[in-house]
């Protein structure tokens, strides 16, 4: 670069625009604007439309006129919304298909176990989880059986790994990239990150028909984005279950409060068990180990029944209010609600 600078700026080095020219060429090459090929033919426009609504945004194809930039705004609003809906529908159908496949495998497994156990002596099984994954499986009824989220995660991870490695091999062969560079590009594209430092289909392709490769590139990006969207959402369910498990193990509420408040005993005349509040007015049964007098027993019984009725009335009113009001939460709408319904997890 210094040699070219000395050659072209030998006479007027102070006013030479060589560095600016190099910067413009470098930026144009990186963004794809320096390519002699038309970027907004039909396949190029299809690629641009897909990168907009999928929020990848490589930056290689951008609107260059004021009209195009203005029209991109409403198109992005409607297109991104529709793309999110498409991703959610793909997630629902894909997880449903995996669930049917896993159920078919589970039913075959149960039938095979039942056939193999026909010639064996009958054995009483108590909490034998290794033999039967659920009580419905032991009876041969699998209507209520749902797959484990970990099995679906393993299937999705395997499919995504196979897809990203296959796409990386294709890009490495056609684009003359190293395999690591192609794998990096596939992950950045499928995860809709879209840095733009590596963009496929910039230069003229000699190892494959240009139009075929552009269509294949669009199909790989679409399928990869859908699969990784499903994988990320199922992974979020796995992470949520792991965090819930850790919170239960740590007993955060007990550690923060340090001292647990004693529960009030609501028994009918017997000595309260250990751990209940014995200083309460309704549980002051510390006279003897046996029953109280009939008068005190009836008084405590009456107060307990009244308190129980009060709690029941509050509970009924609360349930009625909850049923009337439709609440929106992360576990009822969106991809989280779809996965909770598929896996039967309402927590």
TORKOLNU-812335 format. One record per residue: residue in one letter; x, y, z of N, C-alpha, C in turn. Coordinates in pm, whole numbers, plus 50000, padded with zeros to 5 digits. Each point is the difference from the previous one (the first is absolute). Example, Ala and Ser with C-alpha at 12.3 -4.5 7.8 and 13.67 -1.06 7.14 Angstrom:
BEGIN
ATOM  residuo    npx    npy    npz   capx   capy   capz    cpx    cpy    cpz
ATOM        A  51319  49431  50780  49911  50119  50000  50090  50120  50000
ATOM        S  49965  50105  49928  50082  50119  50006  49923  50109  50073
//
This chain:
BEGIN
ATOM  residuo    npx    npy    npz   capx   capy   capz    cpx    cpy    cpz
ATOM        X  50084  49879  50000  49916  50121  50000  50087  50126  50000
ATOM        X  50110  49996  50076  50091  50115  50001  50066  50020  49865
ATOM        X  50030  49891  49931  50062  50009  49867  49905  50066  49900
ATOM        X  49871  49959  50003  49903  50063  49911  49979  50147  50036
ATOM        X  50006  50030  50129  49983  50140  50040  50114  50086  49947
ATOM        X  50123  49950  50008  50114  50076  49948  49992  50016  49848
ATOM        X  49947  49896  49932  49993  50008  49854  49897  50102  49954
ATOM        X  49882  50000  50062  49893  50087  49953  50001  50138  50065
ATOM        X  50075  50014  50107  50003  50129  50070  50141  50058  50002
ATOM        X  50080  49966  49902  50139  50046  50000  50009  50150  49978
ATOM        X  49919  50052  49912  50010  50142  49966  49927  50089  50100
ATOM        X  49885  49958  50047  49920  50083  50092  49952  49913  50115
ATOM        X  50086  49971  50092  49965  49913  50112  49907  50068  50099
ATOM        X  50000  50133  50004  49917  50071  50097  49852  49995  49960
ATOM        X  49970  50013  49873  49862  50004  49952  49955  49869  49936
ATOM        X  50072  49893  50028  49966  49872  49937  49880  49937  50072
ATOM        X  49906  49948  49920  49880  49935  50055  50010  49849  49993
ATOM        X  50122  49950  50000  50018  49855  49985  49940  49925  50119
ATOM        X  50024  50048  50122  49948  49931  50119  49847  50001  50002
ATOM        X  49940  50111  49959  49854  50005  49995  49944  49904  49896
ATOM        X  50070  49989  49887  49956  49908  49896  50008  49855  50048
ATOM        X  50109  49967  50070  50014  49864  50053  49891  49971  50103
ATOM        X  49968  50097  50085  49896  49980  50101  49863  49979  49935
ATOM        X  49971  50076  49895  49872  49985  49931  49991  49863  49934
ATOM        X  50108  49957  49935  49999  49869  49934  49985  49888  50103
ATOM        X  50070  50014  50114  49990  49897  50104  49859  49992  50056
ATOM        X  49939  50115  50025  49862  49998  50051  49903  49944  49897
ATOM        X  50019  50036  49875  49911  49949  49896  50015  49851  49980
ATOM        X  50124  49950  50011  50021  49856  49986  49941  49924  50117
ATOM        X  50017  50053  50122  49948  49932  50119  49848  49996  50000
ATOM        X  49937  50108  49951  49854  50005  50000  49938  49940  49874
ATOM        X  50085  49967  49903  49948  49939  49878  49962  50098  49892
ATOM        X  50018  50131  50024  49962  50099  49900  50098  50004  49883
ATOM        X  50122  49952  50021  50099  50002  49892  49983  49885  49903
ATOM        X  49908  49910  50028  49978  49887  49911  49930  50047  49873
ATOM        X  50047  49955  49883  49938  50045  49874  49863  49938  49977
ATOM        X  49962  49900  50075  49874  49932  49978  49884  50081  50059
ATOM        X  49888  49996  49933  49881  50070  50046  49946  49934  50126
ATOM        X  49977  50080  50104  49956  49945  50128  49849  49999  50016
ATOM        X  49929  50077  49921  49856  50008  50018  49926  49945  49878
ATOM        X  50050  49887  49950  49916  49922  49910  49902  49920  50086
ATOM        X  49930  49903  49941  49896  49931  50077  50059  49925  50119
ATOM        X  50104  49918  49976  50059  49923  50109  50071  50089  50101
ATOM        X  50063  50107  49951  50062  50094  50093  49899  50072  50086
ATOM        X  49886  50038  49940  49894  50063  50079  49939  49903  50100
ATOM        X  49990  49873  49961  49950  49899  50092  50094  49984  50119
ATOM        X  50130  50002  49974  50098  49991  50108  49991  50122  50092
ATOM        X  49986  50119  49942  49988  50122  50079  49873  49998  50085
ATOM        X  49889  49956  49941  49874  49994  50075  50009  49903  50117
ATOM        X  50067  49887  49978  50015  49903  50108  50087  50050  50113
ATOM        X  50109  50071  49967  50088  50051  50106  49934  50112  50080
ATOM        X  49904  50071  49939  49931  50107  50072  49902  49941  50102
ATOM        X  49911  49913  49955  49894  49952  50089  50053  49899  50102
ATOM        X  50111  49933  49970  50057  49906  50096  50094  50068  50098
ATOM        X  50018  50131  49987  50085  50083  50088  50146  49956  49995
ATOM        X  50043  49935  49893  50143  49967  49987  50077  50126  49965
ATOM        X  49961  50067  49891  50058  50129  49965  50149  49996  49977
ATOM        X  50045  49928  49898  50144  49995  49972  50055  50137  49964
ATOM        X  49925  50079  49927  50048  50129  49954  50059  49997  49861
ATOM        X  50006  49881  49939  50054  49991  49865  49903  50054  49897
ATOM        X  49871  49984  50023  49896  50053  49911  49918  50100  50079
ATOM        X  50007  50126  49959  49929  50106  50071  49930  50089  49897
ATOM        X  49889  50062  50038  49935  50094  49907  50085  50125  49982
ATOM        X  50016  50043  49876  50089  50112  49970  49925  50127  49965
ATOM        X  49870  49992  49983  49921  50118  49968  49912  50037  50118
ATOM        X  49954  50125  50000  49913  50046  50108  49867  49926  50000
ATOM        X  49948  49971  49881  49874  49926  49991  50014  49860  50057
ATOM        X  50111  49934  49966  50023  49866  50053  50015  49998  50150
ATOM        X  50065  50101  50056  50017  50005  50146  49868  50027  50070
ATOM        X  49916  50084  49939  49869  50028  50061  49911  49876  49995
ATOM        X  50002  49929  49888  49916  49881  49987  50051  49885  50087
ATOM        X  50127  50003  50035  50054  49893  50085  49940  50004  50140
ATOM        X  49962  50119  50048  49948  50012  50136  49867  49928  50017
ATOM        X  49895  50030  49920  49876  49922  50018  50016  49853  49964
ATOM        X  50086  49972  49901  50023  49859  49967  50064  49926  50117
ATOM        X  50094  50066  50068  50063  49937  50116  49903  49979  50115
ATOM        X  49909  50096  50022  49903  49985  50108  49908  49880  49975
ATOM        X  49943  49995  49880  49909  49890  49969  50077  49869  49983
ATOM        X  50115  50007  49934  50077  49879  49973  50058  49937  50124
ATOM        X  50055  50080  50090  50057  49943  50124  49892  49938  50086
ATOM        X  49883  50065  50006  49888  49942  50076  49957  49867  49940
ATOM        X  49988  49997  49869  49961  49874  49934  50107  49893  50016
ATOM        X  50126  50042  50000  50108  49902  50015  50000  49939  50140
ATOM        X  49974  50082  50102  49990  49946  50135  49885  49901  50010
ATOM        X  49887  50033  49937  49887  49907  49997  50039  49870  49929
ATOM        X  50072  50013  49890  50043  49881  49926  50094  49915  50085
ATOM        X  50092  50064  50071  50092  49926  50087  49924  49926  50110
ATOM        X  49899  50065  50058  49922  49935  50105  49920  49881  49945
ATOM        X  49943  50017  49880  49927  49889  49939  50095  49885  49965
ATOM        X  50118  50034  49951  50098  49896  49971  50042  49928  50128
ATOM        X  50018  50077  50108  50036  49940  50129  49892  49904  50046
ATOM        X  49873  50042  49990  49890  49915  50045  49992  49871  49918
ATOM        X  50007  50012  49867  49988  49882  49914  50121  49909  50014
ATOM        X  50116  50059  50011  50122  49919  50008  50005  49923  50132
ATOM        X  49967  50067  50110  49999  49932  50129  49889  49896  50005
ATOM        X  49886  50029  49936  49892  49901  49994  50043  49877  49922
ATOM        X  50069  50021  49888  50049  49886  49922  50101  49918  50079
ATOM        X  50090  50067  50072  50094  49927  50085  49929  49924  50111
ATOM        X  49894  50061  50055  49925  49933  50106  49931  49874  49948
ATOM        X  49941  50008  49880  49938  49881  49941  50104  49892  49973
ATOM        X  50117  50041  49953  50105  49901  49973  50046  49933  50130
ATOM        X  50022  50081  50105  50042  49942  50128  49890  49915  50061
ATOM        X  49874  50038  49980  49890  49917  50051  49995  49866  49927
ATOM        X  50023  50004  49869  50003  49875  49923  50111  49909  50050
ATOM        X  50117  50057  50025  50111  49920  50054  49966  49947  50137
ATOM        X  49935  50082  50082  49962  49958  50135  49898  49886  49996
ATOM        X  49901  50011  49911  49899  49894  49990  50062  49868  49954
ATOM        X  50090  50007  49904  50068  49878  49957  50083  49940  50113
ATOM        X  50060  50087  50079  50080  49952  50113  49912  49931  50104
ATOM        X  49883  50059  50027  49908  49941  50098  49946  49867  49949
ATOM        X  49962  49994  49871  49949  49875  49944  50106  49891  50002
ATOM        X  50124  50037  49973  50108  49902  50003  50023  49948  50141
ATOM        X  49988  50088  50098  50016  49956  50139  49885  49911  50043
ATOM        X  49879  50034  49955  49885  49917  50037  50010  49862  49937
ATOM        X  50048  49993  49875  50016  49869  49937  50109  49918  50067
ATOM        X  50108  50066  50040  50109  49927  50064  49965  49955  50141
ATOM        X  49903  50069  50062  49961  49964  50137  49885  49900  50005
ATOM        X  49949  49957  49885  49890  49904  49999  50043  49865  50055
ATOM        X  50122  49960  49971  50048  49868  50042  50073  50004  50133
ATOM        X  50003  50116  50063  50069  50012  50128  49900  49988  50114
ATOM        X  50044  49958  50119  49910  49996  50116  49959  50140  50042
ATOM        X  49880  50010  50053  49947  50129  50042  50074  50045  50125
ATOM        X  50049  50122  49998  50074  50056  50111  49935  50131  50041
ATOM        X  49985  50019  50131  49943  50124  50050  50106  50108  49994
ATOM        X  49970  50108  49927  50093  50110  49983  49951  50119  50080
ATOM        X  50086  50055  50083  49966  50116  50082  50097  50112  49965
ATOM        X  49947  50107  49938  50080  50115  49961  50118  49960  49912
ATOM        X  49975  49910  49910  50106  49958  49909  49999  50092  49880
ATOM        X  50074  50110  50007  50000  50099  49894  50082  49956  49881
ATOM        X  50093  49908  50022  50081  49954  49889  49920  49911  49906
ATOM        X  49903  49928  50057  49920  49911  49916  49890  50077  49927
ATOM        X  49935  50089  50071  49891  50077  49940  50028  50147  50026
ATOM        X  49998  50081  49898  50024  50141  50017  49879  50071  50058
ATOM        X  49885  49943  49986  49879  50058  50057  49899  49891  50023
ATOM        X  49899  50034  50079  49899  49901  50030  49916  49967  49878
ATOM        X  49980  50096  49913  49922  49973  49880  50071  49905  49907
ATOM        X  50134  50001  50000  50075  49910  49914  49986  49857  50045
ATOM        X  49988  49977  50129  49985  49864  50050  49867  49939  49956
ATOM        X  49897  50083  49989  49870  49950  49958  49985  49994  49849
ATOM        X  50100  50047  49928  49993  50000  49855  49926  50119  49944
ATOM        X  49964  50098  50084  49928  50119  49955  50098  50115  49995
ATOM        X  50022  50055  49884  50098  50108  49984  49936  50127  49948
ATOM        X  49869  50017  50023  49933  50120  49949  50050  50124  50073
ATOM        X  50027  49989  50130  50044  50114  50078  50151  50010  50011
ATOM        X  50070  49915  49931  50146  50002  50008  50055  50116  49920
ATOM        X  50096  50070  50057  50065  50112  49932  50151  49981  50008
ATOM        X  50071  50042  49897  50145  49976  50000  50070  50091  50099
ATOM        X  50114  49956  50044  50082  50081  50088  50064  50113  49920
ATOM        X  50012  50115  50064  50061  50115  49933  50146  49973  49966
ATOM        X  50064  49914  50077  50141  49969  49974  50015  49914  49875
ATOM        X  49904  49912  49974  50005  49921  49877  49978  50088  49877
ATOM        X  49905  50093  50010  49976  50092  49889  50122  50089  49979
ATOM        X  50061  50044  50108  50121  50082  49989  50112  49923  49932
ATOM        X  50016  49874  50035  50105  49919  49937  49974  49983  49851
ATOM        X  49874  49976  49963  49966  49985  49857  50025  50130  49924
ATOM        X  49956  50113  50058  50020  50128  49933  50149  50035  49990
ATOM        X  50075  49971  50103  50143  50028  49998  50070  49916  49893
ATOM        X  49959  49874  49988  50060  49913  49898  49966  50048  49860
ATOM        X  49873  50038  49977  49960  50048  49868  50071  50131  49966
ATOM        X  50009  50091  50096  50067  50128  49975  50149  49981  49975
ATOM        X  50062  49908  50074  50142  49972  49977  50024  49942  49862
ATOM        X  49915  49907  49959  50013  49943  49866  49980  50106  49892
ATOM        X  49902  50087  50019  49972  50103  49901  50113  50101  49989
ATOM        X  50052  50047  50113  50103  50103  49995  50131  49945  49944
ATOM        X  50030  49874  50028  50122  49941  49944  49986  49975  49850
ATOM        X  49882  49956  49957  49978  49980  49856  50007  50132  49924
ATOM        X  49936  50104  50056  50005  50131  49934  50142  50056  49998
ATOM        X  50076  49977  50107  50139  50048  50004  50085  49932  49894
ATOM        X  49977  49871  49977  50073  49930  49894  49967  50057  49862
ATOM        X  49873  50033  49978  49960  50057  49871  50063  50137  49980
ATOM        X  49993  50086  50101  50057  50134  49987  50152  49996  49988
ATOM        X  50064  49911  50073  50145  49989  49990  50043  49956  49861
ATOM        X  49922  49914  49937  50034  49953  49866  49973  50107  49894
ATOM        X  49887  50067  50009  49962  50095  49895  50071  50134  50017
ATOM        X  50011  50049  50123  50056  50132  50025  50152  49999  50020
ATOM        X  50060  49881  50000  50145  49987  50025  50038  50055  50138
ATOM        X  49916  49973  50098  50030  50037  50138  50061  49881  50073
ATOM        X  50066  50030  50110  50041  49893  50091  49875  49946  50070
ATOM        X  50009  49876  50048  49881  49939  50061  49957  50078  50124
ATOM        X  50096  50048  50080  49967  50076  50120  49930  50131  49962
ATOM        X  50046  50065  49894  49935  50123  49955  49858  49973  49952
ATOM        X  49982  49891  49927  49865  49966  49954  49909  49963  50116
ATOM        X  50055  49927  50100  49920  49965  50117  49962  50125  50080
ATOM        X  50093  50093  50012  49973  50127  50068  49891  50079  49927
ATOM        X  50009  50005  49868  49899  50071  49922  49863  49937  50016
ATOM        X  49994  49867  50001  49871  49932  50014  49937  50030  50135
ATOM        X  50080  49997  50106  49943  50029  50133  49952  50144  50009
ATOM        X  50081  50095  49951  49961  50140  50005  49873  50024  49920
ATOM        X  49985  49929  49889  49882  50018  49915  49879  49930  50057
ATOM        X  50016  49873  50044  49886  49925  50051  49947  50058  50131
ATOM        X  50088  50059  50079  49958  50063  50125  49949  50142  49979
ATOM        X  49991  50044  49875  49953  50134  49961  50081  50111  50066
ATOM        X  50128  49974  50024  50088  50105  50052  50043  50091  49887
ATOM        X  50057  49941  49893  50028  50074  49878  50100  50112  50015
ATOM        X  50124  49968  50037  50103  50104  50010  50027  50064  49864
ATOM        X  50007  49918  49896  50028  50053  49867  50145  49992  49960
ATOM        X  50088  49946  50089  50140  49986  49961  50019  49888  49899
ATOM        X  49914  49898  50007  49998  49894  49899  49859  49995  49942
ATOM        X  49992  50015  49869  49871  49995  49931  50017  49911  49878
ATOM        X  49911  49906  49984  50008  49908  49887  49947  50065  49872
ATOM        X  50038  49941  49888  49949  50039  49868  50039  50144  49964
ATOM        X  50122  50040  50037  50049  50132  49963  50075  49998  49868
ATOM        X  50079  49898  49983  50081  49993  49878  49937  49902  49902
ATOM        X  50051  50003  49880  49949  49911  49897  50034  49856  50035
ATOM        X  49900  49914  49994  50016  49860  50035  50038  49922  49875
ATOM        X  50107  49922  50012  50046  49918  49887  49977  49851  50023
ATOM        X  49978  49959  50126  49984  49858  50030  49855  49955  49998
ATOM        X  49908  50092  49976  49858  49967  49996  49928  50106  49918
ATOM        X  49887  49963  49944  49920  50097  49927  49960  50114  50093
ATOM        X  50015  50123  49952  49977  50116  50085  49859  50009  50054
ATOM        X  49900  49982  49914  49860  50009  50044  49964  49886  50096
ATOM        X  50051  49881  49972  49974  49887  50090  50062  50025  50136
ATOM        X  50121  50055  50002  50067  50025  50127  49929  50109  50079
ATOM        X  49950  50101  49934  49929  50107  50071  49870  49948  50061
ATOM        X  49929  49915  49927  49879  49940  50058  50036  49906  50114
ATOM        X  50108  49922  49985  50043  49910  50107  50043  50080  50122
ATOM        X  50065  50112  49979  50041  50086  50111  49879  50051  50077
ATOM        X  49897  50044  49928  49877  50048  50064  49931  49888  50078
ATOM        X  49995  49880  49942  49934  49887  50067  50076  49959  50125
ATOM        X  50133  49998  49994  50079  49962  50117  49984  50102  50112
ATOM        X  50000  50128  49967  49984  50103  50103  49861  49991  50064
ATOM        X  49897  49977  49920  49864  49990  50055  49986  49879  50091
ATOM        X  50044  49884  49952  49989  49879  50081  50086  50007  50125
ATOM        X  50120  50055  49987  50088  50013  50117  49944  50094  50105
ATOM        X  49943  50113  49956  49941  50094  50096  49882  49937  50073
ATOM        X  49917  49923  49929  49886  49934  50064  50046  49896  50102
ATOM        X  50097  49918  49963  50048  49895  50091  50066  50060  50124
ATOM        X  50079  50105  49982  50066  50060  50115  49901  50076  50087
ATOM        X  49894  50053  49942  49895  50061  50081  49935  49896  50091
ATOM        X  49971  49884  49945  49944  49892  50081  50099  49955  50108
ATOM        X  50126  49988  49961  50102  49954  50096  50016  50099  50114
ATOM        X  50003  50129  49971  50017  50100  50104  49882  50000  50097
ATOM        X  49878  49983  49949  49883  50000  50087  49995  49876  50088
ATOM        X  50031  49884  49945  50003  49878  50082  50113  50008  50102
ATOM        X  50113  50058  49961  50110  50018  50094  49960  50091  50115
ATOM        X  49918  50102  49972  49954  50087  50108  49914  49924  50100
ATOM        X  49921  49901  49953  49922  49917  50092  50092  49917  50087
ATOM        X  50105  49944  49941  50096  49920  50076  50070  50086  50105
ATOM        X  50040  50120  49961  50067  50090  50094  49905  50040  50112
ATOM        X  49872  50024  49967  49903  50037  50103  49980  49887  50100
ATOM        X  49990  49876  49952  49986  49887  50091  50124  49982  50087
ATOM        X  50116  50024  49942  50124  49989  50079  50005  50107  50108
ATOM        X  49959  50122  49967  50000  50107  50100  49898  49972  50110
ATOM        X  49882  49950  49963  49901  49963  50102  50053  49890  50091
ATOM        X  50071  49904  49942  50059  49893  50081  50104  50055  50096
ATOM        X  50084  50093  49953  50103  50059  50086  49938  50084  50111
ATOM        X  49892  50072  49968  49935  50083  50102  49939  49912  50108
ATOM        X  49938  49888  49960  49943  49909  50099  50108  49937  50087
ATOM        X  50114  49968  49938  50108  49939  50077  50062  50099  50097
ATOM        X  50014  50124  49960  50061  50100  50088  49905  50047  50108
ATOM        X  49868  49985  49978  49899  50046  50096  50024  50146  50033
ATOM        X  49992  50085  49896  50033  50140  50014  49909  50070  50100
ATOM        X  49872  49965  49998  49905  50065  50090  50033  49971  50145
ATOM        X  50038  49875  50029  50034  49964  50136  50128  50065  50047
ATOM        X  50098  50014  49909  50127  50060  50038  49986  50149  50022
ATOM        X  49914  50066  49923  49983  50144  50016  49923  50031  50128
ATOM        X  49896  49926  50023  49919  50025  50120  50067  49951  50127
ATOM        X  50094  49905  49986  50074  49945  50113  49909  49922  50093
ATOM        X  49905  50069  50061  49909  49934  50093  49863  49987  49936
ATOM        X  49953  49879  49989  49869  49977  49942  49891  50030  50102
ATOM        X  49896  50065  49956  49889  50031  50088  49922  49873  50031
ATOM        X  49971  49983  50127  49929  49880  50041  49857  50005  49948
ATOM        X  49954  49884  49953  49865  49990  49948  49900  49981  50113
ATOM        X  49886  50060  49984  49895  49991  50102  49928  49867  49987
ATOM        X  49985  49933  50111  49938  49868  50002  49849  50015  49995
ATOM        X  49938  49928  49905  49855  50008  49980  49932  49869  50039
ATOM        X  50057  49927  50092  49943  49872  50040  49877  50016  50087
ATOM        X  49937  49886  50031  49875  50001  50075  50023  49941  50138
ATOM        X  50077  50067  50084  50009  49959  50139  50120  49917  50035
ATOM        X  50085  49962  49908  50119  49921  50032  50120  50092  50017
ATOM        X  50104  49946  50066  50122  50077  50018  50062  50028  49862
ATOM        X  50041  50125  49973  50059  50030  49868  50133  49929  49983
ATOM        X  50029  49956  49877  50128  49933  49975  50116  50096  50015
ATOM        X  50121  49945  49995  50121  50080  50014  50016  50090  49878
ATOM        X  50032  50127  50025  50019  50094  49891  49885  50096  49982
ATOM        X  49887  49976  50063  49887  50090  49990  50003  50100  50115
ATOM        X  49930  50108  49980  49998  50107  50099  49913  49958  50117
ATOM        X  50066  49972  50114  49926  49956  50117  49950  50117  50082
ATOM        X  50050  50122  49971  49957  50117  50077  49874  50063  49943
ATOM        X  49949  49944  49890  49880  50056  49938  49879  49980  50091
ATOM        X  49904  50088  49979  49880  49992  50083  49920  49875  49969
ATOM        X  50001  49958  49873  49921  49885  49961  50075  49869  50020
ATOM        X  50128  50008  50029  50076  49878  50018  50063  49991  50139
ATOM        X  49944  50074  50094  50053  49994  50136  49943  49877  50068
ATOM        X  50053  49885  49961  49949  49873  50049  50104  49933  50088
ATOM        X  50072  50081  50078  50116  49951  50072  49965  49958  50143
ATOM        X  49876  49960  50022  49964  49959  50134  50048  49859  50027
ATOM        X  49963  49911  49917  50037  49861  50018  50027  49940  49863
ATOM        X  50042  49875  49997  50023  49933  49873  49871  49954  49936
ATOM        X  49892  50000  50072  49874  49949  49948  49912  50111  49948
ATOM        X  49865  49977  50004  49905  50098  49952  49974  50107  50105
ATOM        X  49947  50114  49955  49960  50105  50092  49862  49969  50056
ATOM        X  49951  50094  50076  49863  49985  50048  49904  50017  49884
ATOM        X  49877  49955  50017  49903  50003  49892  49971  50143  49955
ATOM        X  49994  50094  50094  49970  50137  49966  50111  50060  49913
ATOM        X  50127  49981  50044  50111  50055  49923  50012  49930  49865
ATOM        X  49970  49872  49998  50006  49926  49874  49899  50056  49900
ATOM        X  49875  50025  50046  49898  50053  49911  50032  50142  49955
ATOM        X  50058  50080  50090  50035  50137  49963  50109  50001  49893
ATOM        X  50102  49918  50020  50107  49992  49900  49949  49943  49869
ATOM        X  49909  49903  50011  49944  49940  49880  49918  50102  49922
ATOM        X  49921  50080  50070  49918  50101  49934  50085  50106  49933
ATOM        X  50103  50048  50070  50086  50101  49940  50076  49946  49880
ATOM        X  50040  49873  50007  50071  49939  49887  49909  49988  49879
ATOM        X  49874  49961  50022  49906  49987  49889  49972  50135  49938
ATOM        X  49983  50105  50083  49976  50133  49946  50118  50050  49918
ATOM        X  50120  49976  50051  50119  50042  49926  50015  49923  49870
ATOM        X  49966  49873  50003  50006  49919  49878  49899  50048  49897
ATOM        X  49879  50034  50045  49900  50054  49908  50046  50132  49939
ATOM        X  50065  50083  50081  50049  50127  49950  50105  49980  49891
ATOM        X  50091  49905  50023  50102  49970  49900  49938  49943  49873
ATOM        X  49898  49916  50014  49935  49943  49883  49930  50107  49917
ATOM        X  49933  50094  50067  49933  50108  49927  50101  50085  49924
ATOM        X  50112  50033  50065  50103  50079  49932  50058  49924  49881
ATOM        X  50019  49870  50017  50056  49920  49891  49905  49994  49881
ATOM        X  49870  49983  50027  49902  49994  49891  49993  50134  49928
ATOM        X  50001  50110  50075  49994  50132  49937  50125  50026  49915
ATOM        X  50115  49956  50049  50124  50020  49925  50001  49918  49872
ATOM        X  49953  49876  50008  49994  49916  49880  49902  50055  49897
ATOM        X  49888  50054  50048  49903  50059  49908  50057  50122  49930
ATOM        X  50075  50082  50075  50062  50118  49939  50107  49961  49899
ATOM        X  50075  49895  50032  50104  49953  49907  49940  49945  49872
ATOM        X  49884  49933  50011  49936  49945  49881  49940  50108  49912
ATOM        X  49952  50108  50062  49941  50108  49922  50106  50081  49927
ATOM        X  50115  50017  50064  50104  50083  49942  50100  49913  49926
ATOM        X  50022  50026  49874  50095  49925  49918  50136  50066  50017
ATOM        X  50091  49931  50064  50132  50054  50025  50095  49961  49888
ATOM        X  50093  50089  49972  50102  49975  49899  50133  49985  50071
ATOM        X  50066  49889  49976  50130  49974  50060  50089  49933  49898
ATOM        X  50128  49987  50035  50097  49941  49907  49973  49853  49976
ATOM        X  49930  49935  50093  49974  49857  49985  49867  49971  49932
ATOM        X  49928  50105  49957  49870  49979  49937  49998  50045  49855
ATOM        X  50089  50091  49962  50003  50050  49863  50141  49983  49945
ATOM        X  50011  50007  49869  50130  49995  49936  50060  49861  50000
ATOM        X  50128  49991  49967  50066  49869  49993  50003  49926  50133
ATOM        X  50008  50073  50112  50002  49934  50131  49868  49930  50027
ATOM        X  49888  50064  49963  49871  49935  50017  49983  49880  49910
ATOM        X  50053  50007  49876  49992  49886  49909  50074  49881  50056
ATOM        X  50119  50024  50053  50081  49889  50052  49942  49946  50130
ATOM        X  49947  50088  50085  49938  49952  50124  49880  49911  49970
ATOM        X  49923  50036  49898  49885  49917  49963  50046  49867  49940
ATOM        X  50110  50002  49926  50049  49877  49937  50058  49904  50102
ATOM        X  50069  50054  50101  50065  49915  50099  49918  49981  50126
ATOM        X  49885  50069  50011  49916  49984  50118  50059  50064  50123
ATOM        X  50076  50108  49984  50065  50068  50111  49933  50133  50019
ATOM        X  49928  50014  50108  49927  50124  50028  50070  50087  50102
ATOM        X  50118  49960  50044  50069  50077  50103  50077  50115  49937
//
